[in-house]
Structures are given as C-alpha cells and as structure tokens.
Amino acid sequence: MVRLWSMTGINRLVQAEGQQLLRMKGVLNLHDESRRLYFHSVNMLLDTTFGKAWQRDEARENHLVNDRTPSRCRPDA
C-alpha cells in the first residue's frame, strides 16, 4: 500500500519536528497529483518543486531521508 501525502501533511511534519531535524529531503506521491513532488527542508524552512509526471506503470513510491540533531540520534536520548 502506498501512503499518499498532502502539502498540509508535509507542513505539519516540518512544524512539529523542524527543531529536531537538521535536514530532510525526498520525493513524494501527493494525493490527487499526477506529478512527483521534490522537497528539501532545513529545520523549519521548506522548499518544494514539482517534477515530471509519474508513468502509468511506474510504482509511485515515497522516498524520505532525514537527519536529526545529534542529541536525538543517541539511543539514550
């Protein structure tokens, strides 16, 4: 099952976790959108750009990579 994202959901994530995230980037499959969304954020700053359309037979997968602040990465934090 592919989870569909919305811009509201992305904004909520950045607002809620922005102080703990050093950097986040990815490609998302947005609900009701034929194009992929590329995004990049640093702390509370978010930039997005629409890319090419998903192909009909292409898997519409979300890819998200993030770096948390070092204190949040420690197992005992």
Backbone as a ProteinNet text record, in pm:
[ID]
protein_1_A
[PRIMARY]
MVRLWSMTGINRLVQAEGQQLLRMKGVLNLHDESRRLYFHSVNMLLDTTFGKAWQRDEARENHLVNDRTPSRCRPDA
[TERTIARY]
83.8	0	88.6	60.6	136.8	64.1	136.2	75.7	79.8	-32.7	-40.4	-23.6	54.8	81.4	3.9	-9.7	-66.7	28.8	18.4	103.3	75.6	-49.4	-83	-6.3	1.3	74.1	222.9	282.5	424.5	449.5	365.6	381.2	367.5	274.1	257.4	381.7	438.7	559.4	673.9	695	803.6	778.5	655.2	624.3	642.3	601.6	609.3	750.4	827.8	959	1075.5	1048.4	1151.6	1269.6	1246.6	1356.9	1450.2	1400.3	1482.8	1545.7	1501	1552.8	1659.5	1776.8	1878.7	1845.9	1809.4	1784.4	1689.8	1601	1508.6	1488.5	1486.9	1461.7	1392.4	1329.5	1263.4	1179.8	1115.3	1022.8	893.2	782.2	654.5	549	460.4	342.2	227	186.1	78.6	-58.3	-152.4	-291.4	-343.9	-410.7	-471	-370.3	-247.6	-146.2	-74.5	-64.9	-2	150.2	202.4	347.2	408.7	534.8	607	646.5	654	691.8	828.6	923.2	1055.6	1054.2	1109.4	1113.7	1245.8	1280.2	1403	1374.4	1410.3	1391.4	1515.9	1539.2	1643.6	1574.6	1570.5	1494.4	1352.6	1311.3	1173.6	1153	1258.6	1248	1217.5	1118.6	1074.5	1066.4	1125.2	1119.7	1067.2	974.8	917.3	917.9	927.2	922.7	855.3	761.8	701.3	792.6	803.7	884.6	797.1	854.3	780.9	666.1	574.6	458.4	501.5	430.5	452.6	405.9	478.2	437.1	324.4	239.9	123	161.8	271	312.6	423.3	454.6	561	507.5	586.7	549.3	560.9	451.9	450.1	491.3	621.6	675.4	724.8	707.5	759.8	899.9	988.2	1124.8	1152.2	1190.1	1215	1345.2	1433.6	1559.8	1567.7	1604.5	1618.4	1737.7	1790.4	1899.1	1847.5	1849.2	1807.6	1929.2	1904.1	2013.7	2083.3	2213.3	2286.7	2225.5	2172.6	2115.4	1993.6	1920.7	1803.1	1841.6	1964.5	2007.7	2066.1	2107.1	2166.1	2058.7	2092.5	1994.2	1940.6	2020.5	1976.5	1909.6	1892.5	1833.2	1682.6
-118.1	0	124.9	218.4	342.1	450.4	513.4	622.5	748.6	815.8	940.7	1057	1154.2	1271.9	1390.7	1491.6	1618.7	1728.3	1846.9	1957.9	1992.9	1977.5	2002.7	1907.5	1781.9	1682.8	1711.9	1754.2	1788.4	1909.1	2010.8	2129.9	2096.1	2010.4	1970.2	1899.1	1811.6	1739.6	1836.9	1931.4	2028.5	2116.5	2159.9	2243.2	2166.5	2040.6	1961.9	1913.6	1877.9	1816.4	1902.1	2021.2	2104.8	2135.5	2155.3	2186.1	2066.7	1945.6	1826	1778.2	1831.9	1788.2	1884.8	1832.5	1915.7	1935.3	1825.6	1829.7	1715.7	1742.2	1640.5	1663.5	1555.6	1568.3	1442.5	1455.1	1338.2	1364.8	1257.8	1259.8	1200.3	1271.6	1226.6	1208.7	1114.4	1089.2	1160.4	1274.2	1351.3	1303.7	1310.7	1277.8	1371.8	1319	1396.7	1477.9	1428.6	1498	1396.2	1424.5	1330.7	1343.7	1455.1	1477.3	1442.1	1405.8	1381.5	1514.8	1520.1	1641.5	1619.7	1704.6	1702.9	1806.4	1770.7	1867.5	1859.6	1970.3	1981	2076.9	2037.8	2128.2	2127.7	2241	2257.6	2322	2248.3	2290.5	2328.2	2451.7	2492.1	2546.7	2552.5	2604.2	2490.2	2508.5	2403.7	2458.4	2385.7	2422.2	2302.3	2326.6	2219	2256.3	2152.9	2170.1	2047.8	2070.6	1958.1	1911.9	1781.2	1720.6	1663.1	1567.7	1507.3	1419.7	1390.8	1308.3	1163.1	1096	953.3	879.8	778.3	695.5	602.9	566.4	484.2	351.9	289.2	159.5	170.8	291.5	315.6	305.9	244.8	239.6	380.1	430.7	567	560.1	548.4	530.7	661.9	676.5	791.7	759	857.8	843.3	961.8	934.7	1038.8	1006.7	1105.7	1092.6	1209.9	1183.5	1294.9	1274	1385.4	1386.8	1459.6	1393.1	1456.8	1516.9	1606.5	1663.3	1550.8	1561.8	1451.7	1405.9	1494.1	1453.4	1362	1380.5	1296.5	1163.3	1148.2	1024.8	923.8	971.2	880.1	786.1	658.5	562.5	602	671.2	705.5	842.9	910.8	1045.7	1036.9
0	0	0	-86.4	-96.4	-17.5	74	151	67.5	56.2	-17.9	78.3	39	120.6	67.4	150.3	108.8	154.8	97.1	139.7	285.8	328.4	468.8	558.9	521.2	599.8	607.3	496.6	494.8	583.9	571.6	655.5	803.7	838.5	978.5	1030.6	947.8	987.4	1013.8	925.3	942.1	1064.5	1085.7	1201.6	1332.6	1334.3	1457.5	1488.3	1385.6	1405.9	1358.1	1307	1246.1	1335.4	1463.7	1555.2	1573.6	1556.1	1572.1	1441.8	1330.3	1200.8	1151.2	1121.6	1059.9	913.2	846.9	702.9	666.7	572.9	525	376.1	299.5	156.1	106.8	-10.2	-62.7	-186	-229.1	-342.3	-290.2	-311.9	-257.8	-365.4	-340.3	-419.7	-349.6	-402.3	-340	-387	-296.3	-327	-435.4	-535.4	-644.8	-725.8	-740.3	-819.3	-906.6	-1037.4	-1129.7	-1132.7	-1078.5	-1078.9	-943.8	-946.1	-820.8	-759	-628.1	-557	-493.5	-531.4	-469.8	-357.9	-241.6	-133.2	-59.4	3.4	82	196.7	316.8	430.1	518.4	579.5	679.4	798.7	910.1	1027.5	985.1	1004	976.3	834.5	754.3	617.8	521.6	436.9	344.6	203.8	107.7	-33.5	-111.3	-202.3	-283.6	-430.7	-515	-660.1	-720.7	-811.5	-881.7	-993.3	-1008.3	-1112.7	-1221.9	-1294.1	-1405.4	-1353.4	-1442.4	-1407.8	-1387.1	-1298.2	-1278.2	-1404.2	-1445.1	-1558	-1512.5	-1605.2	-1572.1	-1505	-1550.7	-1496.6	-1390.9	-1348.3	-1251.2	-1107.6	-1019.5	-877.2	-819.2	-762.9	-706.9	-560.3	-539.6	-405.5	-346.7	-216.8	-143.8	-96.1	-104.2	-53.5	37	160	258.9	331.2	338.1	410.6	506.3	632.7	726.4	817.5	865	962.6	1084.9	1199.2	1324.6	1393.2	1484.9	1561.6	1637.6	1663	1728.3	1859.9	1941.1	2069.3	2051.4	1941.8	1916.4	1854.3	1807	1741.8	1841.2	1957.6	2055	2109.8	2128.4	2182	2319.3	2401.3	2535.3	2543.2	2429.4	2429.5	2434.3
[MASK]
+++++++++++++++++++++++++++++++++++++++++++++++++++++++++++++++++++++++++++++

